[in-house]
Amino acid sequence: MSSDVVRVVYRKYDGTAHRDYPARRLAEDDLGIWLGVTAGTESVYHGRPSVEQIPFVLLVPHSGWWTGMFNPPPRTSEVYCDIASPARWEGDTVHLIDLDLDVVRRRTTGVVELRDEDEFAEHRIRFGYPEDVVVQAEAAAEWLYDALGDGTEPFASAYRKWLALVV
C-alpha cells in the first residue's frame, strides 16, 4: 500500500540535484498521478533549502517525457511543463531527470512559450545526451506546445479540481 506522501526528486542528466520536495498524493487517473504541494512546504531547489510560497499541483503522467505543474494566481504561469525523463518510481519516491526544456502557458494572455532551448543545447553537449533522449525531449516539447494551446486535457480544465484541494 502506498502512502499519502510522495517524495518528488528531479535531477539533471549528470546527476546533480535540481528539485526535491514532498507532495500529497491526490488521485490517480488515466492521465497520471496527481500530486499536491501546499504553500509552506519545505523543499530543495538547486541544492538549497527553500519553502514553496505558492501551492501547486503536479501531474506525473503514466508514460511521457514531461511533468505538468498547475499554478494558481498570483503565479504568472498557469501551466508549467518540465521536459523530463519518464517517471521512475521507487516506493513512494518518484525520480525524474530534468531535460532543461520547459513549455509554459501564461495566465493573463494564454500565450504558450517554449523556454530554455539554449540550456538544452548547452547541456546536450556538456552532459552528452544520447540521440534518442534528444528526439524524445524535442517531440515532447512540440506536443506540449500544441496541447497547451489547443485545449487538450489535462491542460484545459481537468487540473482545476485538484488545484482547488491545495489552494
Phi and psi in radians as a Rosetta constraint file:
Dihedral C 1 N 2 CA 2 C 2 CIRCULARHARMONIC -1.552 0.35
Dihedral N 2 CA 2 C 2 N 3 CIRCULARHARMONIC 2.713 0.35
Dihedral C 2 N 3 CA 3 C 3 CIRCULARHARMONIC -1.542 0.35
Dihedral N 3 CA 3 C 3 N 4 CIRCULARHARMONIC 3.022 0.35
Dihedral C 3 N 4 CA 4 C 4 CIRCULARHARMONIC -1.320 0.35
Dihedral N 4 CA 4 C 4 N 5 CIRCULARHARMONIC -0.359 0.35
Dihedral C 4 N 5 CA 5 C 5 CIRCULARHARMONIC -1.808 0.35
Dihedral N 5 CA 5 C 5 N 6 CIRCULARHARMONIC 2.279 0.35
Dihedral C 5 N 6 CA 6 C 6 CIRCULARHARMONIC -2.045 0.35
Dihedral N 6 CA 6 C 6 N 7 CIRCULARHARMONIC 2.389 0.35
Dihedral C 6 N 7 CA 7 C 7 CIRCULARHARMONIC -1.649 0.35
Dihedral N 7 CA 7 C 7 N 8 CIRCULARHARMONIC 2.177 0.35
Dihedral C 7 N 8 CA 8 C 8 CIRCULARHARMONIC -1.796 0.35
Dihedral N 8 CA 8 C 8 N 9 CIRCULARHARMONIC 2.092 0.35
Dihedral C 8 N 9 CA 9 C 9 CIRCULARHARMONIC -2.172 0.35
Dihedral N 9 CA 9 C 9 N 10 CIRCULARHARMONIC 1.997 0.35
Dihedral C 9 N 10 CA 10 C 10 CIRCULARHARMONIC -1.840 0.35
Dihedral N 10 CA 10 C 10 N 11 CIRCULARHARMONIC 2.335 0.35
Dihedral C 10 N 11 CA 11 C 11 CIRCULARHARMONIC -2.183 0.35
Dihedral N 11 CA 11 C 11 N 12 CIRCULARHARMONIC 2.843 0.35
Dihedral C 11 N 12 CA 12 C 12 CIRCULARHARMONIC -1.456 0.35
Dihedral N 12 CA 12 C 12 N 13 CIRCULARHARMONIC 2.959 0.35
Dihedral C 12 N 13 CA 13 C 13 CIRCULARHARMONIC -1.057 0.35
Dihedral N 13 CA 13 C 13 N 14 CIRCULARHARMONIC -0.518 0.35
Dihedral C 13 N 14 CA 14 C 14 CIRCULARHARMONIC -1.458 0.35
Dihedral N 14 CA 14 C 14 N 15 CIRCULARHARMONIC 0.047 0.35
Dihedral C 14 N 15 CA 15 C 15 CIRCULARHARMONIC 1.678 0.35
Dihedral N 15 CA 15 C 15 N 16 CIRCULARHARMONIC -0.127 0.35
Dihedral C 15 N 16 CA 16 C 16 CIRCULARHARMONIC -1.227 0.35
Dihedral N 16 CA 16 C 16 N 17 CIRCULARHARMONIC 2.585 0.35
Dihedral C 16 N 17 CA 17 C 17 CIRCULARHARMONIC -1.125 0.35
Dihedral N 17 CA 17 C 17 N 18 CIRCULARHARMONIC 2.449 0.35
Dihedral C 17 N 18 CA 18 C 18 CIRCULARHARMONIC -2.131 0.35
Dihedral N 18 CA 18 C 18 N 19 CIRCULARHARMONIC -1.124 0.35
Dihedral C 18 N 19 CA 19 C 19 CIRCULARHARMONIC -2.436 0.35
Dihedral N 19 CA 19 C 19 N 20 CIRCULARHARMONIC 2.614 0.35
Dihedral C 19 N 20 CA 20 C 20 CIRCULARHARMONIC -2.723 0.35
Dihedral N 20 CA 20 C 20 N 21 CIRCULARHARMONIC 2.088 0.35
Dihedral C 20 N 21 CA 21 C 21 CIRCULARHARMONIC -2.784 0.35
Dihedral N 21 CA 21 C 21 N 22 CIRCULARHARMONIC 2.719 0.35
Dihedral C 21 N 22 CA 22 C 22 CIRCULARHARMONIC -1.485 0.35
Dihedral N 22 CA 22 C 22 N 23 CIRCULARHARMONIC 2.581 0.35
Dihedral C 22 N 23 CA 23 C 23 CIRCULARHARMONIC -2.453 0.35
Dihedral N 23 CA 23 C 23 N 24 CIRCULARHARMONIC 2.734 0.35
Dihedral C 23 N 24 CA 24 C 24 CIRCULARHARMONIC -1.660 0.35
Dihedral N 24 CA 24 C 24 N 25 CIRCULARHARMONIC 2.263 0.35
Dihedral C 24 N 25 CA 25 C 25 CIRCULARHARMONIC -1.239 0.35
Dihedral N 25 CA 25 C 25 N 26 CIRCULARHARMONIC 2.046 0.35
Dihedral C 25 N 26 CA 26 C 26 CIRCULARHARMONIC -1.647 0.35
Dihedral N 26 CA 26 C 26 N 27 CIRCULARHARMONIC -0.756 0.35
Dihedral C 26 N 27 CA 27 C 27 CIRCULARHARMONIC -2.975 0.35
Dihedral N 27 CA 27 C 27 N 28 CIRCULARHARMONIC 2.888 0.35
Dihedral C 27 N 28 CA 28 C 28 CIRCULARHARMONIC -2.337 0.35
Dihedral N 28 CA 28 C 28 N 29 CIRCULARHARMONIC 2.288 0.35
Dihedral C 28 N 29 CA 29 C 29 CIRCULARHARMONIC -2.454 0.35
Dihedral N 29 CA 29 C 29 N 30 CIRCULARHARMONIC -2.898 0.35
Dihedral C 29 N 30 CA 30 C 30 CIRCULARHARMONIC -1.158 0.35
Dihedral N 30 CA 30 C 30 N 31 CIRCULARHARMONIC -0.327 0.35
Dihedral C 30 N 31 CA 31 C 31 CIRCULARHARMONIC -1.447 0.35
Dihedral N 31 CA 31 C 31 N 32 CIRCULARHARMONIC -0.518 0.35
Dihedral C 31 N 32 CA 32 C 32 CIRCULARHARMONIC 2.619 0.35
Dihedral N 32 CA 32 C 32 N 33 CIRCULARHARMONIC -2.703 0.35
Dihedral C 32 N 33 CA 33 C 33 CIRCULARHARMONIC -1.895 0.35
Dihedral N 33 CA 33 C 33 N 34 CIRCULARHARMONIC 2.174 0.35
Dihedral C 33 N 34 CA 34 C 34 CIRCULARHARMONIC -1.656 0.35
Dihedral N 34 CA 34 C 34 N 35 CIRCULARHARMONIC 2.205 0.35
Dihedral C 34 N 35 CA 35 C 35 CIRCULARHARMONIC -2.137 0.35
Dihedral N 35 CA 35 C 35 N 36 CIRCULARHARMONIC 2.408 0.35
Dihedral C 35 N 36 CA 36 C 36 CIRCULARHARMONIC -1.936 0.35
Dihedral N 36 CA 36 C 36 N 37 CIRCULARHARMONIC 2.430 0.35
Dihedral C 36 N 37 CA 37 C 37 CIRCULARHARMONIC -2.212 0.35
Dihedral N 37 CA 37 C 37 N 38 CIRCULARHARMONIC 2.115 0.35
Dihedral C 37 N 38 CA 38 C 38 CIRCULARHARMONIC -1.597 0.35
Dihedral N 38 CA 38 C 38 N 39 CIRCULARHARMONIC 2.765 0.35
Dihedral C 38 N 39 CA 39 C 39 CIRCULARHARMONIC -1.030 0.35
Dihedral N 39 CA 39 C 39 N 40 CIRCULARHARMONIC 2.476 0.35
Dihedral C 39 N 40 CA 40 C 40 CIRCULARHARMONIC 1.631 0.35
Dihedral N 40 CA 40 C 40 N 41 CIRCULARHARMONIC -0.094 0.35
Dihedral C 40 N 41 CA 41 C 41 CIRCULARHARMONIC -1.169 0.35
Dihedral N 41 CA 41 C 41 N 42 CIRCULARHARMONIC 2.228 0.35
Dihedral C 41 N 42 CA 42 C 42 CIRCULARHARMONIC -1.337 0.35
Dihedral N 42 CA 42 C 42 N 43 CIRCULARHARMONIC 2.373 0.35
Dihedral C 42 N 43 CA 43 C 43 CIRCULARHARMONIC -2.506 0.35
Dihedral N 43 CA 43 C 43 N 44 CIRCULARHARMONIC 3.076 0.35
Dihedral C 43 N 44 CA 44 C 44 CIRCULARHARMONIC -2.177 0.35
Dihedral N 44 CA 44 C 44 N 45 CIRCULARHARMONIC 2.270 0.35
Dihedral C 44 N 45 CA 45 C 45 CIRCULARHARMONIC -2.258 0.35
Dihedral N 45 CA 45 C 45 N 46 CIRCULARHARMONIC 2.121 0.35
Dihedral C 45 N 46 CA 46 C 46 CIRCULARHARMONIC 0.905 0.35
Dihedral N 46 CA 46 C 46 N 47 CIRCULARHARMONIC 0.706 0.35
Dihedral C 46 N 47 CA 47 C 47 CIRCULARHARMONIC 1.400 0.35
Dihedral N 47 CA 47 C 47 N 48 CIRCULARHARMONIC 0.013 0.35
Dihedral C 47 N 48 CA 48 C 48 CIRCULARHARMONIC -2.010 0.35
Dihedral N 48 CA 48 C 48 N 49 CIRCULARHARMONIC 2.474 0.35
Dihedral C 48 N 49 CA 49 C 49 CIRCULARHARMONIC -1.034 0.35
Dihedral N 49 CA 49 C 49 N 50 CIRCULARHARMONIC 2.497 0.35
Dihedral C 49 N 50 CA 50 C 50 CIRCULARHARMONIC -2.617 0.35
Dihedral N 50 CA 50 C 50 N 51 CIRCULARHARMONIC 2.919 0.35
Dihedral C 50 N 51 CA 51 C 51 CIRCULARHARMONIC -2.297 0.35
Dihedral N 51 CA 51 C 51 N 52 CIRCULARHARMONIC 2.252 0.35
Dihedral C 51 N 52 CA 52 C 52 CIRCULARHARMONIC -1.182 0.35
Dihedral N 52 CA 52 C 52 N 53 CIRCULARHARMONIC 2.141 0.35
Dihedral C 52 N 53 CA 53 C 53 CIRCULARHARMONIC -1.529 0.35
Dihedral N 53 CA 53 C 53 N 54 CIRCULARHARMONIC -0.504 0.35
Dihedral C 53 N 54 CA 54 C 54 CIRCULARHARMONIC -2.186 0.35
Dihedral N 54 CA 54 C 54 N 55 CIRCULARHARMONIC 2.277 0.35
Dihedral C 54 N 55 CA 55 C 55 CIRCULARHARMONIC -1.171 0.35
Dihedral N 55 CA 55 C 55 N 56 CIRCULARHARMONIC 2.804 0.35
Dihedral C 55 N 56 CA 56 C 56 CIRCULARHARMONIC -2.771 0.35
Dihedral N 56 CA 56 C 56 N 57 CIRCULARHARMONIC 2.908 0.35
Dihedral C 56 N 57 CA 57 C 57 CIRCULARHARMONIC -2.059 0.35
Dihedral N 57 CA 57 C 57 N 58 CIRCULARHARMONIC 2.367 0.35
Dihedral C 57 N 58 CA 58 C 58 CIRCULARHARMONIC -1.958 0.35
Dihedral N 58 CA 58 C 58 N 59 CIRCULARHARMONIC 2.256 0.35
Dihedral C 58 N 59 CA 59 C 59 CIRCULARHARMONIC -1.807 0.35
Dihedral N 59 CA 59 C 59 N 60 CIRCULARHARMONIC 2.112 0.35
Dihedral C 59 N 60 CA 60 C 60 CIRCULARHARMONIC -1.806 0.35
Dihedral N 60 CA 60 C 60 N 61 CIRCULARHARMONIC 1.857 0.35
Dihedral C 60 N 61 CA 61 C 61 CIRCULARHARMONIC -1.158 0.35
Dihedral N 61 CA 61 C 61 N 62 CIRCULARHARMONIC 2.692 0.35
Dihedral C 61 N 62 CA 62 C 62 CIRCULARHARMONIC -1.070 0.35
Dihedral N 62 CA 62 C 62 N 63 CIRCULARHARMONIC -0.655 0.35
Dihedral C 62 N 63 CA 63 C 63 CIRCULARHARMONIC -2.562 0.35
Dihedral N 63 CA 63 C 63 N 64 CIRCULARHARMONIC 2.624 0.35
Dihedral C 63 N 64 CA 64 C 64 CIRCULARHARMONIC 2.417 0.35
Dihedral N 64 CA 64 C 64 N 65 CIRCULARHARMONIC 2.710 0.35
Dihedral C 64 N 65 CA 65 C 65 CIRCULARHARMONIC -1.764 0.35
Dihedral N 65 CA 65 C 65 N 66 CIRCULARHARMONIC 0.899 0.35
Dihedral C 65 N 66 CA 66 C 66 CIRCULARHARMONIC -2.891 0.35
Dihedral N 66 CA 66 C 66 N 67 CIRCULARHARMONIC 2.875 0.35
Dihedral C 66 N 67 CA 67 C 67 CIRCULARHARMONIC -2.315 0.35
Dihedral N 67 CA 67 C 67 N 68 CIRCULARHARMONIC 2.678 0.35
Dihedral C 67 N 68 CA 68 C 68 CIRCULARHARMONIC -2.078 0.35
Dihedral N 68 CA 68 C 68 N 69 CIRCULARHARMONIC 2.222 0.35
Dihedral C 68 N 69 CA 69 C 69 CIRCULARHARMONIC -1.904 0.35
Dihedral N 69 CA 69 C 69 N 70 CIRCULARHARMONIC 2.185 0.35
Dihedral C 69 N 70 CA 70 C 70 CIRCULARHARMONIC -1.962 0.35
Dihedral N 70 CA 70 C 70 N 71 CIRCULARHARMONIC 2.188 0.35
Dihedral C 70 N 71 CA 71 C 71 CIRCULARHARMONIC -2.115 0.35
Dihedral N 71 CA 71 C 71 N 72 CIRCULARHARMONIC 2.531 0.35
Dihedral C 71 N 72 CA 72 C 72 CIRCULARHARMONIC -1.551 0.35
Dihedral N 72 CA 72 C 72 N 73 CIRCULARHARMONIC 2.955 0.35
Dihedral C 72 N 73 CA 73 C 73 CIRCULARHARMONIC -1.080 0.35
Dihedral N 73 CA 73 C 73 N 74 CIRCULARHARMONIC 2.633 0.35
Dihedral C 73 N 74 CA 74 C 74 CIRCULARHARMONIC -1.586 0.35
Dihedral N 74 CA 74 C 74 N 75 CIRCULARHARMONIC 0.118 0.35
Dihedral C 74 N 75 CA 75 C 75 CIRCULARHARMONIC -1.036 0.35
Dihedral N 75 CA 75 C 75 N 76 CIRCULARHARMONIC 2.331 0.35
Dihedral C 75 N 76 CA 76 C 76 CIRCULARHARMONIC -1.327 0.35
Dihedral N 76 CA 76 C 76 N 77 CIRCULARHARMONIC -0.379 0.35
Dihedral C 76 N 77 CA 77 C 77 CIRCULARHARMONIC -1.616 0.35
Dihedral N 77 CA 77 C 77 N 78 CIRCULARHARMONIC 2.068 0.35
Dihedral C 77 N 78 CA 78 C 78 CIRCULARHARMONIC -1.281 0.35
Dihedral N 78 CA 78 C 78 N 79 CIRCULARHARMONIC -0.746 0.35
Dihedral C 78 N 79 CA 79 C 79 CIRCULARHARMONIC -2.288 0.35
Dihedral N 79 CA 79 C 79 N 80 CIRCULARHARMONIC 2.314 0.35
Dihedral C 79 N 80 CA 80 C 80 CIRCULARHARMONIC -2.303 0.35
Dihedral N 80 CA 80 C 80 N 81 CIRCULARHARMONIC 1.945 0.35
Dihedral C 80 N 81 CA 81 C 81 CIRCULARHARMONIC -1.860 0.35
Dihedral N 81 CA 81 C 81 N 82 CIRCULARHARMONIC 2.207 0.35
Dihedral C 81 N 82 CA 82 C 82 CIRCULARHARMONIC -1.604 0.35
Dihedral N 82 CA 82 C 82 N 83 CIRCULARHARMONIC 2.302 0.35
Dihedral C 82 N 83 CA 83 C 83 CIRCULARHARMONIC -1.373 0.35
Dihedral N 83 CA 83 C 83 N 84 CIRCULARHARMONIC 2.163 0.35
Dihedral C 83 N 84 CA 84 C 84 CIRCULARHARMONIC -2.613 0.35
Dihedral N 84 CA 84 C 84 N 85 CIRCULARHARMONIC 2.805 0.35
Dihedral C 84 N 85 CA 85 C 85 CIRCULARHARMONIC -1.032 0.35
Dihedral N 85 CA 85 C 85 N 86 CIRCULARHARMONIC 2.725 0.35
Dihedral C 85 N 86 CA 86 C 86 CIRCULARHARMONIC -0.971 0.35
Dihedral N 86 CA 86 C 86 N 87 CIRCULARHARMONIC 2.501 0.35
Dihedral C 86 N 87 CA 87 C 87 CIRCULARHARMONIC -1.049 0.35
Dihedral N 87 CA 87 C 87 N 88 CIRCULARHARMONIC 2.423 0.35
Dihedral C 87 N 88 CA 88 C 88 CIRCULARHARMONIC -2.084 0.35
Dihedral N 88 CA 88 C 88 N 89 CIRCULARHARMONIC 2.035 0.35
Dihedral C 88 N 89 CA 89 C 89 CIRCULARHARMONIC -1.678 0.35
Dihedral N 89 CA 89 C 89 N 90 CIRCULARHARMONIC 2.338 0.35
Dihedral C 89 N 90 CA 90 C 90 CIRCULARHARMONIC -2.237 0.35
Dihedral N 90 CA 90 C 90 N 91 CIRCULARHARMONIC 1.743 0.35
Dihedral C 90 N 91 CA 91 C 91 CIRCULARHARMONIC 1.053 0.35
Dihedral N 91 CA 91 C 91 N 92 CIRCULARHARMONIC -2.150 0.35
Dihedral C 91 N 92 CA 92 C 92 CIRCULARHARMONIC -1.744 0.35
Dihedral N 92 CA 92 C 92 N 93 CIRCULARHARMONIC 0.438 0.35
Dihedral C 92 N 93 CA 93 C 93 CIRCULARHARMONIC -2.079 0.35
Dihedral N 93 CA 93 C 93 N 94 CIRCULARHARMONIC 2.306 0.35
Dihedral C 93 N 94 CA 94 C 94 CIRCULARHARMONIC -1.905 0.35
Dihedral N 94 CA 94 C 94 N 95 CIRCULARHARMONIC 2.231 0.35
Dihedral C 94 N 95 CA 95 C 95 CIRCULARHARMONIC -1.856 0.35
Dihedral N 95 CA 95 C 95 N 96 CIRCULARHARMONIC 2.319 0.35
Dihedral C 95 N 96 CA 96 C 96 CIRCULARHARMONIC -2.386 0.35
Dihedral N 96 CA 96 C 96 N 97 CIRCULARHARMONIC 2.535 0.35
Dihedral C 96 N 97 CA 97 C 97 CIRCULARHARMONIC -1.863 0.35
Dihedral N 97 CA 97 C 97 N 98 CIRCULARHARMONIC 2.016 0.35
Dihedral C 97 N 98 CA 98 C 98 CIRCULARHARMONIC -1.301 0.35
Dihedral N 98 CA 98 C 98 N 99 CIRCULARHARMONIC 2.161 0.35
Dihedral C 98 N 99 CA 99 C 99 CIRCULARHARMONIC -1.859 0.35
Dihedral N 99 CA 99 C 99 N 100 CIRCULARHARMONIC 0.531 0.35
Dihedral C 99 N 100 CA 100 C 100 CIRCULARHARMONIC 1.344 0.35
Dihedral N 100 CA 100 C 100 N 101 CIRCULARHARMONIC -0.868 0.35
Dihedral C 100 N 101 CA 101 C 101 CIRCULARHARMONIC -1.109 0.35
Dihedral N 101 CA 101 C 101 N 102 CIRCULARHARMONIC 2.473 0.35
Dihedral C 101 N 102 CA 102 C 102 CIRCULARHARMONIC -2.339 0.35
Dihedral N 102 CA 102 C 102 N 103 CIRCULARHARMONIC 2.551 0.35
Dihedral C 102 N 103 CA 103 C 103 CIRCULARHARMONIC -2.150 0.35
Dihedral N 103 CA 103 C 103 N 104 CIRCULARHARMONIC 2.182 0.35
Dihedral C 103 N 104 CA 104 C 104 CIRCULARHARMONIC -2.238 0.35
Dihedral N 104 CA 104 C 104 N 105 CIRCULARHARMONIC 2.409 0.35
Dihedral C 104 N 105 CA 105 C 105 CIRCULARHARMONIC -1.939 0.35
Dihedral N 105 CA 105 C 105 N 106 CIRCULARHARMONIC 2.154 0.35
Dihedral C 105 N 106 CA 106 C 106 CIRCULARHARMONIC -1.314 0.35
Dihedral N 106 CA 106 C 106 N 107 CIRCULARHARMONIC 2.453 0.35
Dihedral C 106 N 107 CA 107 C 107 CIRCULARHARMONIC -1.139 0.35
Dihedral N 107 CA 107 C 107 N 108 CIRCULARHARMONIC -0.924 0.35
Dihedral C 107 N 108 CA 108 C 108 CIRCULARHARMONIC -1.359 0.35
Dihedral N 108 CA 108 C 108 N 109 CIRCULARHARMONIC -0.576 0.35
Dihedral C 108 N 109 CA 109 C 109 CIRCULARHARMONIC -1.772 0.35
Dihedral N 109 CA 109 C 109 N 110 CIRCULARHARMONIC -0.380 0.35
Dihedral C 109 N 110 CA 110 C 110 CIRCULARHARMONIC 1.313 0.35
Dihedral N 110 CA 110 C 110 N 111 CIRCULARHARMONIC 0.079 0.35
Dihedral C 110 N 111 CA 111 C 111 CIRCULARHARMONIC -1.176 0.35
Dihedral N 111 CA 111 C 111 N 112 CIRCULARHARMONIC 2.376 0.35
Dihedral C 111 N 112 CA 112 C 112 CIRCULARHARMONIC -1.790 0.35
Dihedral N 112 CA 112 C 112 N 113 CIRCULARHARMONIC 2.313 0.35
Dihedral C 112 N 113 CA 113 C 113 CIRCULARHARMONIC -2.179 0.35
Dihedral N 113 CA 113 C 113 N 114 CIRCULARHARMONIC 2.453 0.35
Dihedral C 113 N 114 CA 114 C 114 CIRCULARHARMONIC -1.700 0.35
Dihedral N 114 CA 114 C 114 N 115 CIRCULARHARMONIC 2.178 0.35
Dihedral C 114 N 115 CA 115 C 115 CIRCULARHARMONIC -2.102 0.35
Dihedral N 115 CA 115 C 115 N 116 CIRCULARHARMONIC 2.761 0.35
Dihedral C 115 N 116 CA 116 C 116 CIRCULARHARMONIC 1.135 0.35
Dihedral N 116 CA 116 C 116 N 117 CIRCULARHARMONIC 0.553 0.35
Dihedral C 116 N 117 CA 117 C 117 CIRCULARHARMONIC -1.089 0.35
Dihedral N 117 CA 117 C 117 N 118 CIRCULARHARMONIC -0.584 0.35
Dihedral C 117 N 118 CA 118 C 118 CIRCULARHARMONIC -1.157 0.35
Dihedral N 118 CA 118 C 118 N 119 CIRCULARHARMONIC -0.738 0.35
Dihedral C 118 N 119 CA 119 C 119 CIRCULARHARMONIC -1.132 0.35
Dihedral N 119 CA 119 C 119 N 120 CIRCULARHARMONIC -0.707 0.35
Dihedral C 119 N 120 CA 120 C 120 CIRCULARHARMONIC -1.064 0.35
Dihedral N 120 CA 120 C 120 N 121 CIRCULARHARMONIC -0.807 0.35
Dihedral C 120 N 121 CA 121 C 121 CIRCULARHARMONIC -1.089 0.35
Dihedral N 121 CA 121 C 121 N 122 CIRCULARHARMONIC -0.733 0.35
Dihedral C 121 N 122 CA 122 C 122 CIRCULARHARMONIC -1.149 0.35
Dihedral N 122 CA 122 C 122 N 123 CIRCULARHARMONIC -0.853 0.35
Dihedral C 122 N 123 CA 123 C 123 CIRCULARHARMONIC -1.225 0.35
Dihedral N 123 CA 123 C 123 N 124 CIRCULARHARMONIC -0.506 0.35
Dihedral C 123 N 124 CA 124 C 124 CIRCULARHARMONIC -0.989 0.35
Dihedral N 124 CA 124 C 124 N 125 CIRCULARHARMONIC -0.719 0.35
Dihedral C 124 N 125 CA 125 C 125 CIRCULARHARMONIC -1.397 0.35
Dihedral N 125 CA 125 C 125 N 126 CIRCULARHARMONIC -0.897 0.35
Dihedral C 125 N 126 CA 126 C 126 CIRCULARHARMONIC -1.065 0.35
Dihedral N 126 CA 126 C 126 N 127 CIRCULARHARMONIC -0.743 0.35
Dihedral C 126 N 127 CA 127 C 127 CIRCULARHARMONIC -1.662 0.35
Dihedral N 127 CA 127 C 127 N 128 CIRCULARHARMONIC -0.110 0.35
Dihedral C 127 N 128 CA 128 C 128 CIRCULARHARMONIC 1.173 0.35
Dihedral N 128 CA 128 C 128 N 129 CIRCULARHARMONIC 0.855 0.35
Dihedral C 128 N 129 CA 129 C 129 CIRCULARHARMONIC -0.977 0.35
Dihedral N 129 CA 129 C 129 N 130 CIRCULARHARMONIC 2.234 0.35
Dihedral C 129 N 130 CA 130 C 130 CIRCULARHARMONIC -1.105 0.35
Dihedral N 130 CA 130 C 130 N 131 CIRCULARHARMONIC 2.691 0.35
Dihedral C 130 N 131 CA 131 C 131 CIRCULARHARMONIC -1.018 0.35
Dihedral N 131 CA 131 C 131 N 132 CIRCULARHARMONIC -0.671 0.35
Dihedral C 131 N 132 CA 132 C 132 CIRCULARHARMONIC -1.139 0.35
Dihedral N 132 CA 132 C 132 N 133 CIRCULARHARMONIC -0.573 0.35
Dihedral C 132 N 133 CA 133 C 133 CIRCULARHARMONIC -1.178 0.35
Dihedral N 133 CA 133 C 133 N 134 CIRCULARHARMONIC -0.749 0.35
Dihedral C 133 N 134 CA 134 C 134 CIRCULARHARMONIC -1.066 0.35
Dihedral N 134 CA 134 C 134 N 135 CIRCULARHARMONIC -0.813 0.35
Dihedral C 134 N 135 CA 135 C 135 CIRCULARHARMONIC -1.069 0.35
Dihedral N 135 CA 135 C 135 N 136 CIRCULARHARMONIC -0.815 0.35
Dihedral C 135 N 136 CA 136 C 136 CIRCULARHARMONIC -1.126 0.35
Dihedral N 136 CA 136 C 136 N 137 CIRCULARHARMONIC -0.752 0.35
Dihedral C 136 N 137 CA 137 C 137 CIRCULARHARMONIC -1.104 0.35
Dihedral N 137 CA 137 C 137 N 138 CIRCULARHARMONIC -0.800 0.35
Dihedral C 137 N 138 CA 138 C 138 CIRCULARHARMONIC -1.164 0.35
Dihedral N 138 CA 138 C 138 N 139 CIRCULARHARMONIC -0.665 0.35
Dihedral C 138 N 139 CA 139 C 139 CIRCULARHARMONIC -1.143 0.35
Dihedral N 139 CA 139 C 139 N 140 CIRCULARHARMONIC -0.724 0.35
Dihedral C 139 N 140 CA 140 C 140 CIRCULARHARMONIC -1.111 0.35
Dihedral N 140 CA 140 C 140 N 141 CIRCULARHARMONIC -0.738 0.35
Dihedral C 140 N 141 CA 141 C 141 CIRCULARHARMONIC -1.102 0.35
Dihedral N 141 CA 141 C 141 N 142 CIRCULARHARMONIC -0.724 0.35
Dihedral C 141 N 142 CA 142 C 142 CIRCULARHARMONIC -1.138 0.35
Dihedral N 142 CA 142 C 142 N 143 CIRCULARHARMONIC -0.780 0.35
Dihedral C 142 N 143 CA 143 C 143 CIRCULARHARMONIC -1.074 0.35
Dihedral N 143 CA 143 C 143 N 144 CIRCULARHARMONIC -0.797 0.35
Dihedral C 143 N 144 CA 144 C 144 CIRCULARHARMONIC -1.128 0.35
Dihedral N 144 CA 144 C 144 N 145 CIRCULARHARMONIC -0.689 0.35
Dihedral C 144 N 145 CA 145 C 145 CIRCULARHARMONIC -0.983 0.35
Dihedral N 145 CA 145 C 145 N 146 CIRCULARHARMONIC -0.787 0.35
Dihedral C 145 N 146 CA 146 C 146 CIRCULARHARMONIC -1.232 0.35
Dihedral N 146 CA 146 C 146 N 147 CIRCULARHARMONIC -0.784 0.35
Dihedral C 146 N 147 CA 147 C 147 CIRCULARHARMONIC -1.116 0.35
Dihedral N 147 CA 147 C 147 N 148 CIRCULARHARMONIC -0.655 0.35
Dihedral C 147 N 148 CA 148 C 148 CIRCULARHARMONIC -1.227 0.35
Dihedral N 148 CA 148 C 148 N 149 CIRCULARHARMONIC -0.370 0.35
Dihedral C 148 N 149 CA 149 C 149 CIRCULARHARMONIC -1.680 0.35
Dihedral N 149 CA 149 C 149 N 150 CIRCULARHARMONIC -0.353 0.35
Dihedral C 149 N 150 CA 150 C 150 CIRCULARHARMONIC -1.944 0.35
Dihedral N 150 CA 150 C 150 N 151 CIRCULARHARMONIC 0.154 0.35
Dihedral C 150 N 151 CA 151 C 151 CIRCULARHARMONIC 1.526 0.35
Dihedral N 151 CA 151 C 151 N 152 CIRCULARHARMONIC 0.199 0.35
Dihedral C 151 N 152 CA 152 C 152 CIRCULARHARMONIC -1.100 0.35
Dihedral N 152 CA 152 C 152 N 153 CIRCULARHARMONIC 2.395 0.35
Dihedral C 152 N 153 CA 153 C 153 CIRCULARHARMONIC -1.388 0.35
Dihedral N 153 CA 153 C 153 N 154 CIRCULARHARMONIC 2.592 0.35
Dihedral C 153 N 154 CA 154 C 154 CIRCULARHARMONIC -1.581 0.35
Dihedral N 154 CA 154 C 154 N 155 CIRCULARHARMONIC 0.209 0.35
Dihedral C 154 N 155 CA 155 C 155 CIRCULARHARMONIC -1.501 0.35
Dihedral N 155 CA 155 C 155 N 156 CIRCULARHARMONIC -0.178 0.35
Dihedral C 155 N 156 CA 156 C 156 CIRCULARHARMONIC -1.467 0.35
Dihedral N 156 CA 156 C 156 N 157 CIRCULARHARMONIC -1.081 0.35
Dihedral C 156 N 157 CA 157 C 157 CIRCULARHARMONIC -2.573 0.35
Dihedral N 157 CA 157 C 157 N 158 CIRCULARHARMONIC -0.226 0.35
Dihedral C 157 N 158 CA 158 C 158 CIRCULARHARMONIC -0.984 0.35
Dihedral N 158 CA 158 C 158 N 159 CIRCULARHARMONIC -0.533 0.35
Dihedral C 158 N 159 CA 159 C 159 CIRCULARHARMONIC -1.323 0.35
Dihedral N 159 CA 159 C 159 N 160 CIRCULARHARMONIC -0.340 0.35
Dihedral C 159 N 160 CA 160 C 160 CIRCULARHARMONIC -1.076 0.35
Dihedral N 160 CA 160 C 160 N 161 CIRCULARHARMONIC -0.670 0.35
Dihedral C 160 N 161 CA 161 C 161 CIRCULARHARMONIC -1.153 0.35
Dihedral N 161 CA 161 C 161 N 162 CIRCULARHARMONIC -0.574 0.35
Dihedral C 161 N 162 CA 162 C 162 CIRCULARHARMONIC -1.328 0.35
Dihedral N 162 CA 162 C 162 N 163 CIRCULARHARMONIC -0.695 0.35
Dihedral C 162 N 163 CA 163 C 163 CIRCULARHARMONIC -1.084 0.35
Dihedral N 163 CA 163 C 163 N 164 CIRCULARHARMONIC -0.638 0.35
Dihedral C 163 N 164 CA 164 C 164 CIRCULARHARMONIC -1.058 0.35
Dihedral N 164 CA 164 C 164 N 165 CIRCULARHARMONIC -0.458 0.35
Dihedral C 164 N 165 CA 165 C 165 CIRCULARHARMONIC -1.307 0.35
Dihedral N 165 CA 165 C 165 N 166 CIRCULARHARMONIC -0.338 0.35
Dihedral C 165 N 166 CA 166 C 166 CIRCULARHARMONIC -1.933 0.35
Dihedral N 166 CA 166 C 166 N 167 CIRCULARHARMONIC -0.186 0.35
